[in-house]
Amino acid sequence: METLGIRVGHERTAEGEHSEPIFATSSFVFGSAAEAAARFAGDTQGNIYSRFTNPTVRAFEERLAAMEGGESCVATASGMAAILATCMGLLQQGDHVISSRSIFGSTTMLFNKYLSRFGIETDYAKLSDVDDWARLIRPNTRLLFVETPSNPLTELGDIRALADLAHAHDCVLVVDNCFCTPALQRPLALGADIVIHSATKYLDGQGRAVGGAVVGDGKRVGEDVFGVLRTAGPTMSPFAAWIFLKGLETLSLRMQAHSERATQLAQWLATQPGVEKVHYPGLPSHPQHALAASQQDRPGGIVAFEVRGGREAAWRLIDSTRMLSITANLGDTKTTITHPATTTHGRLSDEERANAGISDGLVRVAVGLEAIEDIQADLARGFS
Ligand SMILES: *Cc1c(COP(=O)(O)O)cnc(C)c1O
């Protein structure tokens, strides 16, 4: 994995550059009218226009495809563009989608507010309960969508079991692998058909750019999803692709370091009298600790915990930090702290929030790469 992240995708040009170049060009020129005609007709391979293909973007796509173990990858302008292009490429009017309930907020909006307008219905299943998914399957169900571990409670979906269910009903399983990245979890090897990324998070890893990707087989991703991208246009820019390419080079090391720090922080939080409960797949107290150990290489960088005293106590804890960044973003070298009930999940009704298990005292920390002693000291100030 370390080697793939560093060595795949770059074909050195005649200049002999060592680092990947940025091809800042919108279009490409042809040697002759006949060559242009052959390129446009698809008789010869090659670049035409950067909405279709670009060498820097392709280097990122090839590198991520290798790391996820997929035949094909298409890069997109954002993680949401990756999900939209996948739905547009694989679904049509009258189709039915089943998604886990605890997914990224904008993904829920996309399914409920926009895909519904085009005659695509979505039902929501309990992530950890495969029987719940099976009950919701209909003859027109085409796509199962899952995000594991979930945000912020780190609940898991059993990718192998969901893939078996999907394939028994002629459906595709799509996994949003944003929280683990291929450095910790490879859904395609577990039977999933398509992997989605918000490259904005750990693939970049330093909070610099917005981007996304879809990885899978040559037909669904290489033709169907790519077809949407080149026609509809939410493609990744070469500048962003270059940032993500460099991010992939350190991904394995970073995910290891994020996981180590998160494990230490979760263990420490569990000893704090002000903490009622810690949610982290790396703790033996996590209800799906065994599944996490078999499905993921490491538990990841996201830790959630419930403080005694509800919203007021949670806000005081957050406000008393001096180093941690109060932001909803994650997957950064900088540790971030979030109050889900009033930010990422603030638009839910009280009942929906209660169903999702988002209590008023819940705090989420996306553990960065600062020294663990400093991260702990910042939170310790709030507890005291
Ligand atoms: C951020 C995120 C997205 C959306 O990605 P953008 O790059 O912000 O469009 C999708 N899924 C998950 C799990 C995310 O965290």
Ligand as a Chemical Component Dictionary entry (heavy atoms), coordinates in Angstrom:
data_LIG
# 
_chem_comp.id                   LIG 
_chem_comp.type                 NON-POLYMER 
_chem_comp.pdbx_formal_charge   0 
_chem_comp.three_letter_code    LIG 
# 
loop_
_chem_comp_atom.comp_id 
_chem_comp_atom.atom_id 
_chem_comp_atom.alt_atom_id 
_chem_comp_atom.type_symbol 
_chem_comp_atom.charge 
_chem_comp_atom.model_Cartn_x 
_chem_comp_atom.model_Cartn_y 
_chem_comp_atom.model_Cartn_z 
_chem_comp_atom.pdbx_ordinal 
LIG C1 C1 C 0 -17.256 15.218 3.378  1  
LIG C2 C2 C 0 -17.952 13.950 3.049  2  
LIG C3 C3 C 0 -18.639 13.789 1.844  3  
LIG C4 C4 C 0 -18.782 14.899 0.820  4  
LIG O1 O1 O 0 -17.560 15.280 0.317  5  
LIG P1 P1 P 0 -17.267 16.791 -0.246 6  
LIG O2 O2 O 0 -15.877 16.648 -0.738 7  
LIG O3 O3 O 0 -17.442 17.714 0.910  8  
LIG O4 O4 O 0 -18.263 17.011 -1.324 9  
LIG C5 C5 C 0 -19.214 12.562 1.577  10 
LIG N1 N1 N 0 -19.143 11.552 2.472  11 
LIG C6 C6 C 0 -18.502 11.681 3.651  12 
LIG C7 C7 C 0 -18.452 10.538 4.582  13 
LIG C8 C8 C 0 -17.890 12.884 3.988  14 
LIG O5 O5 O 0 -17.277 13.007 5.177  15 
# 
loop_
_chem_comp_bond.comp_id 
_chem_comp_bond.atom_id_1 
_chem_comp_bond.atom_id_2 
_chem_comp_bond.value_order 
_chem_comp_bond.pdbx_ordinal 
LIG C1 C2 SING 1  
LIG C2 C3 SING 2  
LIG C2 C8 DOUB 3  
LIG C3 C4 SING 4  
LIG C3 C5 DOUB 5  
LIG C4 O1 SING 6  
LIG O1 P1 SING 7  
LIG P1 O2 DOUB 8  
LIG P1 O3 SING 9  
LIG P1 O4 SING 10 
LIG C5 N1 SING 11 
LIG N1 C6 DOUB 12 
LIG C6 C7 SING 13 
LIG C6 C8 SING 14 
LIG C8 O5 SING 15 
# 
